[in-house]
C-alpha cells in the first residue's frame, strides 16, 4: 500500500500568469501593457491572464463600474475597422475572475474611452464591440473585476468588417452585399412586428432577433455557421435558432416570404447536458446535412445544422437569427458555398507623387463599380499615421503618412438599396529616417526572480527621434509595449524604432536570481520504530514565508504519525522529528517572500527483523532462570500472531497466539517451559524446533524458524 500524506500547508498557493512572483502583474500599468500580436481570431490560453495583486491607475476615470481597483492592460493593433473583445471569467471552473469588465482606450495619455462593457452576473463574460477603429493604430484594453474581484481570465480578440446595427423586423433588415464574416454584440427584443414568425414554424416566436436580406448574384450553394458569443466547447451556451426564407418579390417582399429552412433544436428538458450536447453551440446551414428542419429539443438524428440551400441568381433571401436563451449576447456568422451576394464592388488605385515613403504624398483614386444601383456614400480609412485619416467623398485623395511601415487602407461604399461593402488593401510605406536623427533607447532589467524560471523582465524607453516608439529584442518583431516579461537570464539587445523608421539599440543584462535551495540530507537506514531528527539547511539562511511537508510511504496504518513538531512557528516546521514506518520519503517545500518554491527529499529505509530475539537454549529446570522459550521483540514488533514448538517427529508441544513480544510478558502463558502437553513432565534433553509469525509496526510480517536445545 502506498500512503500519500499532505502535512502542514503553511502558506497560500503561487499564481503565475504573466505575473511576477506574488507581487504586481507585469501589465499593471498602461505603458507596460502586454501586446496581443494578432487581432484575427486570437484567444489566450484558458485562464491565461490574471489581475491578482494589480493596482488602480491614478486618474483613470470610472466607466462601466463603480471604480477601478485592479485593472491590467493589453494592447492591440486592428487590421479591420471593427473588433470584438471578450473576457471570459469564472465559467465551469475555467478561470477565477468574477464579473469581469473590459474597457478600450485609444492611448495611454488622455485615456479617451473607445468602448466598454461589463459581464452580467449570470454569464461572467464581458464583451465589447468597437467600431470606427483607425487601422494600424495602437489601442489599449483594461480588464478588471466589477466589484473589486481579482482572478484569472481568458482574453479573446477578433477583427471584422462591421455590418449595420441589427434590426429585429424583416422590413428593416440589414442588406448583405458580400459574404464577409461579422459579429453582433447583442440581441435584444423582437422588434415592432411580433407576428413575423408563424406559430406553426419550428421557431414559433421571436424573442431576441435580427434580420438579414440579400440578393443572389451568381447561382450556387450557400452555407453558414452561427456561433453564440458565449460558446466554449464542451459547455452549455446560448441556444441560437434561425430560419431562412425566400423573398419571391425581391428584397422588400417580407409579406410574401416563403420558409425554406428552419432550425430550432436545443436542450431536452429534464435531461443532462451530455444527452443533448450535439444540439448546443454553433448552428447553421451545412453542405453535409440533409434535413430542412430541426424541431425544438434534441431529437434522434439532430446535429444543430440543416441542409445548405441552392441560391438562384436574381432571387432574394432573408435570414432570421433568434436568441432563444435571451441572454442579451449576440453571435458571429461566417459564410461558405459557391453562390455570391449582389452588391457594389469597391476598388481604388494608389499612385505616389514622388515615392511610397513617409512624409511624401500618395494619391488614392476611387475605381468602385455598382452594376445594379448607384453608390450613395463613401467612407475611407487610410489608417494610422495618415493625414487625413478619414474621408467621405469619392476623391481622389492626397494622403501623407507621417509614419512608415505596413498600412491597411479600407474603402467602404453604400449603395442606394442599403448595401454596404468594404475593400481593404495592404500597402507598405518606406522609411524616411533622416541622417541627423538623435533617436536613442535606454533599458533597465529586473533580475530573474526564482532560479530556473523565466521571470526576468526588460523595460525599454525611447528617447528623442520622432515619438511613437516600438521596441524589439530581435530587431524584427517590434511591439508598442515597453515591457518584455518572461525572460531567462542573459544578455539582450534592445531595439527602438520611431515612426520615421529610424532605429537604435542598446545592450542589457538580465541577472540570475540568487541561489534559493533547501537540503534535508541523503538516504538514511533506520531501525524500525526509531525516530530520526530532520534538519533543513536553507540557502540563503533566512526564514521562509511558507513550509509544507509531503510524506510518501509503503507503510500502514494510514493514520500513522510520521512527523512531529516542537511548535507551530516557521523555525519549528524546519526541524521535525521523523518516525519512518517502512520505506518512507519525506519531501519539504519552501516558499520565499518572492513566491519562489524549492524542494528536497530524504528517503528513510527501515528494517525490523533484527529486533526479534528467540533463545536457542533453555534449562527447563524450574529454577526461574532461562526456564522458558519465548519470542522477545523491540519497539519494531507489533504482535506475535502465533508461536509453536515441535518435537523431532513434528508433534506439537506448545502453541501461543496474538501476544505482545515486549519483555516482561507472562512467560508462563506465552512461553514454553519445556513440558510435555497435558502434564507437568518435562521433555527429555535434546533439540526441538519452533516457528513464529511476527507482525511489525509497519504492517510487514516475517516468519521465524529455528531450533532450541533443552538442557537440565
URRAZI-V890612 format. One record per residue. RES is the residue in three letters. SS is DSSP state (A for helix, B for strand, O for the rest). PHI is phi in whole degrees, -180 to 180 (NA if undefined). OMEGA is omega in whole degrees, -180 to 180 (none if undefined). Layout:
BEGIN
RES,SS,PHI,OMEGA  RES,SS,PHI,OMEGA
END
This chain:
BEGIN
UNK,O,NA,177  UNK,O,-105,-178  UNK,B,-109,175  UNK,B,-109,-176  UNK,B,-134,180  UNK,B,-95,-173  UNK,B,-121,164  UNK,O,52,174  UNK,O,-76,-168  UNK,O,-95,-175  UNK,O,-141,-178  UNK,O,-76,-179  UNK,O,-91,180  UNK,O,-96,179  UNK,O,-113,174  UNK,O,-119,176  UNK,O,-153,-170  UNK,O,54,-175  UNK,B,-131,-179  UNK,O,-94,178  UNK,O,51,178  UNK,O,-104,-179  UNK,O,-93,-177  UNK,O,-71,174  UNK,B,-65,178  UNK,O,-57,-175  UNK,O,-97,-179  UNK,O,-73,-179  UNK,O,-120,-179  UNK,A,-60,-176  UNK,A,-69,179  UNK,A,-109,-178  UNK,O,-59,175  UNK,B,-76,-177  UNK,B,-86,174  UNK,O,-88,-169  UNK,O,-72,-176  UNK,O,-142,174  UNK,O,-112,177  UNK,O,-110,176  UNK,O,57,178  UNK,B,-90,169  UNK,B,-141,175  UNK,O,-70,169  UNK,O,-57,179  UNK,O,-58,-177  UNK,O,58,-175  UNK,O,-78,179  UNK,B,-124,-177  UNK,B,-149,171  UNK,O,-112,180  UNK,O,-64,180  UNK,O,71,174  UNK,O,-73,-177  UNK,O,-120,-179  UNK,O,-71,177  UNK,O,-85,-179  UNK,O,-59,176  UNK,O,80,-179  UNK,O,-75,-178  UNK,O,-72,179  UNK,O,-72,-178  UNK,O,-130,-174  UNK,O,-83,-176  UNK,O,-142,-177  UNK,O,-61,176  UNK,O,-160,175  UNK,O,-86,180  UNK,O,-126,-174  UNK,O,-154,-178  UNK,O,-84,172  UNK,B,-120,-165  UNK,B,-124,177  UNK,B,-141,173  UNK,B,-122,171  UNK,B,-149,179  UNK,B,-122,-175  UNK,O,-71,174  UNK,O,-115,175  UNK,O,-137,-176  UNK,O,-71,-179  UNK,B,-144,178  UNK,B,-152,172  UNK,B,-109,-180  UNK,B,-121,-177  UNK,B,-125,175  UNK,B,-122,179  UNK,B,-101,178  UNK,O,-90,-178  UNK,O,-74,179  UNK,B,-137,179  UNK,O,50,178  UNK,O,66,175  UNK,B,-103,-174  UNK,O,93,-176  UNK,O,-130,-178  UNK,O,-78,177  UNK,O,-100,176  UNK,O,51,-180  UNK,B,-67,176  UNK,B,-129,178  UNK,B,-127,180  UNK,B,-132,-178  UNK,B,-117,179  UNK,B,-124,-178  UNK,O,-99,175  UNK,O,-167,-179  UNK,O,-96,-177  UNK,O,-93,180  UNK,O,-83,179  UNK,O,51,175  UNK,O,-73,-175  UNK,B,-77,178  UNK,B,-103,-180  UNK,B,-168,-178  UNK,B,-160,174  UNK,B,-162,179  UNK,B,-126,-178  UNK,O,-76,168  UNK,O,-75,-179  UNK,O,-65,-178  UNK,O,-81,-170  UNK,O,-95,-173  UNK,O,59,176  UNK,B,-123,174  UNK,B,-105,179  UNK,B,-137,178  UNK,B,-138,174  UNK,B,-103,179  UNK,B,-115,179  UNK,O,-119,-178  UNK,O,55,178  UNK,O,-74,173  UNK,O,-82,-177  UNK,O,-61,179  UNK,O,91,178  UNK,O,-84,177  UNK,B,-83,175  UNK,B,-119,-173  UNK,B,-123,-180  UNK,B,-116,172  UNK,B,-113,178  UNK,B,-121,-179  UNK,B,-146,172  UNK,B,-100,-172  UNK,O,-62,-176  UNK,O,-119,-179  UNK,O,78,-178  UNK,O,-70,175  UNK,O,-129,179  UNK,O,164,-178  UNK,B,-96,-177  UNK,B,-155,176  UNK,B,-110,-180  UNK,B,-116,178  UNK,B,-128,177  UNK,B,-137,174  UNK,B,-146,178  UNK,B,-89,179  UNK,B,-161,174  UNK,O,-93,-169  UNK,O,-76,169  UNK,O,-86,173  UNK,O,-62,179  UNK,O,-58,-177  UNK,O,-65,177  UNK,B,-121,-174  UNK,O,-97,177  UNK,O,-127,-176  UNK,A,-61,-176  UNK,A,-70,177  UNK,A,-108,-172  UNK,O,-55,175  UNK,B,-67,179  UNK,B,-89,177  UNK,O,-95,-176  UNK,O,-119,172  UNK,O,-152,-172  UNK,O,-104,177  UNK,O,-68,176  UNK,O,-71,177  UNK,B,-155,179  UNK,B,-117,170  UNK,B,-121,-174  UNK,B,-70,-171  UNK,B,-149,172  UNK,O,-122,-179  UNK,O,-140,173  UNK,O,87,-177  UNK,O,-108,177  UNK,O,84,-178  UNK,O,-79,-179  UNK,O,-97,-176  UNK,O,-94,-178  UNK,O,-114,-178  UNK,O,-77,-178  UNK,O,-108,179  UNK,O,-73,177  UNK,O,-61,179  UNK,O,-83,177  UNK,O,-73,-176  UNK,O,-65,180  UNK,O,-75,173  UNK,O,74,-175  UNK,O,-159,174  UNK,O,-83,176  UNK,O,-119,179  UNK,O,-139,-163  UNK,B,-129,173  UNK,B,-149,-178  UNK,B,-112,177  UNK,B,-136,180  UNK,B,-134,176  UNK,B,-159,174  UNK,B,-118,-179  UNK,B,-75,176  UNK,O,-96,178  UNK,O,-118,-178  UNK,O,-59,178  UNK,B,161,-178  UNK,B,-79,174  UNK,B,-136,173  UNK,B,-132,176  UNK,B,-157,176  UNK,B,-126,174  UNK,B,-101,-179  UNK,B,-124,177  UNK,B,-60,-179  UNK,O,-67,179  UNK,O,-101,-176  UNK,O,-76,170  UNK,O,-128,-177  UNK,O,-52,177  UNK,O,93,-179  UNK,O,-129,-178  UNK,O,-68,179  UNK,O,-128,177  UNK,O,-57,178  UNK,O,-96,177  UNK,B,-93,172  UNK,B,-116,179  UNK,B,-154,174  UNK,B,-141,176  UNK,B,-116,-178  UNK,B,-123,165  UNK,B,-98,179  UNK,B,-108,-173  UNK,O,-58,-177  UNK,O,-95,180  UNK,O,103,-173  UNK,O,-59,-176  UNK,O,-94,-176  UNK,O,-91,179  UNK,O,-67,-180  UNK,O,-67,-179  UNK,O,-101,-176  UNK,O,-59,-178  UNK,B,-122,-178  UNK,B,-69,178  UNK,B,-121,174  UNK,B,-145,179  UNK,B,-147,-176  UNK,B,-133,-179  UNK,B,-134,-177  UNK,B,-66,-177  UNK,O,-177,-172  UNK,O,-72,167  UNK,O,-96,-178  UNK,O,-62,176  UNK,O,65,175  UNK,O,-123,-180  UNK,O,-67,-178  UNK,A,-55,-179  UNK,A,-61,-177  UNK,A,-77,-178  UNK,A,-133,-178  UNK,A,-58,-179  UNK,A,-65,180  UNK,A,-99,-179  UNK,O,-116,173  UNK,O,85,-176  UNK,O,-57,179  UNK,B,-145,178  UNK,B,152,175  UNK,B,-97,-177  UNK,B,-133,178  UNK,O,-74,177  UNK,O,-99,178  UNK,O,-98,-178  UNK,O,-118,-176  UNK,O,-83,179  UNK,O,-96,-176  UNK,B,-144,169  UNK,B,-129,-174  UNK,B,-79,178  UNK,B,-55,-173  UNK,B,86,179  UNK,O,-127,-176  UNK,O,-86,176  UNK,O,-55,-179  UNK,O,93,178  UNK,O,-72,176  UNK,O,-141,179  UNK,O,75,177  UNK,B,-131,171  UNK,B,-121,-171  UNK,B,-67,174  UNK,O,-61,178  UNK,B,-107,174  UNK,B,-104,-179  UNK,B,-80,176  UNK,O,-117,-179  UNK,O,-56,178  UNK,O,90,179  UNK,O,-86,-179  UNK,B,-110,-175  UNK,B,-141,178  UNK,B,-137,178  UNK,B,-126,173  UNK,B,-109,174  UNK,B,-111,-174  UNK,B,-128,177  UNK,B,-90,-178  UNK,O,-62,-177  UNK,O,-73,179  UNK,O,55,180  UNK,O,-79,-173  UNK,O,93,179  UNK,B,-80,-178  UNK,B,-103,-173  UNK,B,-159,169  UNK,B,-120,179  UNK,B,-137,173  UNK,B,-133,-174  UNK,B,-108,172  UNK,B,-150,-177  UNK,O,106,-173  UNK,O,-92,-180  UNK,O,-73,-179  UNK,O,-125,179  UNK,B,-99,-180  UNK,O,-83,178  UNK,O,-177,178  UNK,O,-66,-180  UNK,B,-120,179  UNK,O,-69,178  UNK,O,-161,178  UNK,B,-154,179  UNK,B,-111,-178  UNK,B,-124,-180  UNK,B,-141,178  UNK,B,-93,178  UNK,O,-69,178  UNK,O,-117,-179  UNK,O,-162,175  UNK,O,-78,-172  UNK,B,-144,178  UNK,O,-62,-176  UNK,O,69,176  UNK,O,-117,-177  UNK,B,-79,175  UNK,B,-124,-175  UNK,B,-104,177  UNK,B,-110,-177  UNK,B,-120,-179  UNK,B,-71,175  UNK,O,-133,-177  UNK,O,-69,178  UNK,B,-128,175  UNK,O,-138,-172  UNK,O,-83,-174  UNK,O,-108,178  UNK,O,-143,-171  UNK,O,-74,174  UNK,B,-83,-176  UNK,B,-109,178  UNK,B,-152,178  UNK,B,-127,175  UNK,B,-137,179  UNK,B,-96,173  UNK,B,-129,-175  UNK,O,-84,173  UNK,O,93,-176  UNK,O,-64,177  UNK,O,85,-177  UNK,B,-88,171  UNK,B,-134,2  UNK,O,-80,175  UNK,O,-85,-178  UNK,B,-122,172  UNK,B,-152,-177  UNK,O,-132,174  UNK,O,-123,-178  UNK,O,-60,-176  UNK,B,98,7  UNK,B,-68,-177  UNK,B,-121,175  UNK,B,-91,-175  UNK,B,-123,175  UNK,B,-119,177  UNK,B,-97,177  UNK,O,-78,-178  UNK,O,-122,180  UNK,O,-95,170  UNK,B,113,178  UNK,B,-69,178  UNK,B,-125,173  UNK,B,-124,-180  UNK,B,-113,-179  UNK,B,-119,173  UNK,B,-121,178  UNK,B,-111,179  UNK,B,-120,177  UNK,B,-124,-180  UNK,B,-92,-176  UNK,O,-65,179  UNK,O,-94,175  UNK,O,90,179  UNK,O,-76,178  UNK,B,-121,-178  UNK,B,-135,-178  UNK,B,-122,172  UNK,B,-116,180  UNK,B,-120,-178  UNK,B,-128,177  UNK,B,-93,174  UNK,B,-134,176  UNK,B,-125,178  UNK,B,-103,-176  UNK,B,-69,177  UNK,O,-64,175  UNK,O,-134,-178  UNK,O,-68,178  UNK,O,-89,179  UNK,O,-64,-176  UNK,O,-90,-177  UNK,O,-59,177  UNK,O,-114,-180  UNK,O,-61,177  UNK,B,-145,179  UNK,B,-140,172  UNK,B,-119,-177  UNK,B,-142,172  UNK,B,-127,-177  UNK,B,-129,171  UNK,B,-96,-176  UNK,O,-61,170  UNK,O,-54,-176  UNK,O,-82,-177  UNK,O,-121,177  UNK,O,-55,176  UNK,O,63,174  UNK,O,-130,177  UNK,O,-93,-175  UNK,O,-125,174  UNK,B,-73,-179  UNK,B,-138,173  UNK,B,-116,176  UNK,B,-114,-177  UNK,B,-115,179  UNK,B,-151,178  UNK,B,-78,-179  UNK,B,-130,176  UNK,O,59,-176  UNK,O,59,178  UNK,O,-114,-173  UNK,O,-57,-167  UNK,O,109,-169  UNK,O,-81,167  UNK,B,-133,-169  UNK,B,-133,-178  UNK,B,-152,173  UNK,O,-107,178  UNK,O,-128,179  UNK,O,77,-178  UNK,O,-122,-176  UNK,O,-94,-178  UNK,O,-98,180  UNK,B,-137,179  UNK,O,-75,-178  UNK,O,-70,179  UNK,O,-85,-170  UNK,B,-118,176  UNK,B,-123,-179  UNK,B,-90,172  UNK,B,68,-175  UNK,B,-103,171  UNK,O,-83,176  UNK,O,-61,178  UNK,B,148,-179  UNK,B,-93,-179  UNK,B,-132,170  UNK,B,-102,180  UNK,B,-103,-180  UNK,B,-106,172  UNK,B,-123,179  UNK,B,-138,177  UNK,O,-100,-172  UNK,O,-71,179  UNK,O,-91,-179  UNK,O,94,175  UNK,O,-73,180  UNK,B,-134,172  UNK,B,-154,-175  UNK,B,-153,175  UNK,B,-151,179  UNK,B,-100,178  UNK,B,-149,-180  UNK,B,-111,170  UNK,B,-96,-176  UNK,O,-77,176  UNK,O,-73,175  UNK,O,-70,173  UNK,O,-62,179  UNK,O,-59,177  UNK,O,-140,-174  UNK,B,-152,176  UNK,B,-140,-179  UNK,B,-133,177  UNK,O,-120,171  UNK,O,100,-178  UNK,O,-106,-178  UNK,O,-56,-178  UNK,B,-125,175  UNK,B,-101,-170  UNK,B,-130,170  UNK,B,-69,-178  UNK,O,-57,-179  UNK,O,97,179  UNK,O,-84,176  UNK,O,-96,-179  UNK,B,-135,176  UNK,B,-73,175  UNK,O,-114,177  UNK,O,-122,178  UNK,O,-89,178  UNK,B,-103,-175  UNK,B,-102,170  UNK,B,-129,-2  UNK,O,-73,-176  UNK,O,-82,-180  UNK,O,-127,180  UNK,O,-59,-179  UNK,O,-80,176  UNK,O,-81,-176  UNK,B,-144,178  UNK,B,-136,173  UNK,B,-142,-178  UNK,B,-124,169  UNK,B,-114,177  UNK,B,-125,176  UNK,B,-122,-175  UNK,B,-144,173  UNK,O,-95,-177  UNK,O,-96,172  UNK,O,-145,4  UNK,O,-80,-174  UNK,O,-69,-179  UNK,O,-95,180  UNK,O,-62,175  UNK,O,-91,-178  UNK,O,-91,-177  UNK,B,-133,172  UNK,B,-128,-176  UNK,O,-126,-179  UNK,O,-79,180  UNK,O,-172,-178  UNK,O,-115,174  UNK,O,-82,-180  UNK,A,-55,-179  UNK,A,-63,178  UNK,A,-70,-179  UNK,A,-71,180  UNK,O,-83,-174  UNK,O,-136,180  UNK,O,-84,172  UNK,B,-109,-176  UNK,B,-99,172  UNK,O,-122,-178  UNK,O,-72,177  UNK,O,-129,-170  UNK,O,77,176  UNK,O,-74,-173  UNK,B,-131,176  UNK,B,-109,177  UNK,B,-106,-179  UNK,B,-121,178  UNK,B,-107,175  UNK,B,-124,-177  UNK,B,-118,175  UNK,B,-121,179  UNK,O,-101,-175  UNK,O,-63,-180  UNK,O,-86,-178  UNK,O,85,178  UNK,O,-73,-177  UNK,B,-124,172  UNK,B,-136,-177  UNK,B,-136,170  UNK,B,-155,178  UNK,B,-141,176  UNK,B,-134,179  UNK,B,-103,176  UNK,B,-115,-178  UNK,B,-109,-175  UNK,B,-112,174  UNK,B,-144,-178  UNK,O,-118,-174  UNK,A,-64,-179  UNK,A,-71,-179  UNK,A,-89,-180  UNK,B,-101,179  UNK,B,-129,175  UNK,B,-127,-177  UNK,O,-58,177  UNK,O,-108,178  UNK,B,-156,173  UNK,B,-133,-178  UNK,O,-91,177  UNK,O,50,179  UNK,O,-126,175  UNK,O,59,176  UNK,O,-98,180  UNK,O,61,176  UNK,O,-132,180  UNK,O,57,-178  UNK,O,-88,-172  UNK,O,-121,170  UNK,B,-92,-170  UNK,O,-140,172  UNK,B,-92,178  UNK,B,-110,179  UNK,B,-145,178  UNK,O,-88,-176  UNK,O,-69,179  UNK,O,-75,-175  UNK,B,-90,177  UNK,B,-91,-175  UNK,B,-165,171  UNK,B,-97,-178  UNK,B,-70,175  UNK,B,-155,177  UNK,B,-141,-176  UNK,B,-129,178  UNK,B,-123,-176  UNK,B,-127,172  UNK,O,-84,-174  UNK,O,-68,180  UNK,O,-99,179  UNK,O,90,178  UNK,O,-75,-177  UNK,B,-75,179  UNK,B,-100,-175  UNK,B,-157,176  UNK,B,-151,173  UNK,B,-138,-177  UNK,B,-146,173  UNK,B,51,178  UNK,B,-136,178  UNK,O,-76,180  UNK,O,-100,-178  UNK,O,-66,178  UNK,O,-64,-177  UNK,O,102,177  UNK,O,-69,-178  UNK,O,-70,-177  UNK,A,-66,-179  UNK,A,-69,180  UNK,A,-95,-173  UNK,A,-111,179  UNK,O,-122,-179  UNK,B,-95,-177  UNK,O,-98,178  UNK,O,86,-177  UNK,B,-92,176  UNK,O,-86,-178  UNK,O,-54,175  UNK,O,84,179  UNK,O,-151,176  UNK,O,-95,-179  UNK,O,-74,-179  UNK,B,-85,177  UNK,O,-71,177  UNK,O,-71,176  UNK,O,-56,-179  UNK,B,159,-176  UNK,B,-105,180  UNK,B,-128,-178  UNK,B,-110,178  UNK,B,-142,172  UNK,B,-144,180  UNK,B,-139,175  UNK,B,-107,-171  UNK,B,-119,172  UNK,B,-97,178  UNK,B,-104,-175  UNK,O,-68,177  UNK,O,-94,179  UNK,O,72,173  UNK,O,-84,179  UNK,B,-130,175  UNK,B,-150,178  UNK,B,-103,-179  UNK,B,-104,175  UNK,B,-129,180  UNK,B,179,180  UNK,B,-126,176  UNK,B,-133,178  UNK,B,-102,178  UNK,B,-99,178  UNK,O,-126,175  UNK,O,-104,none
END
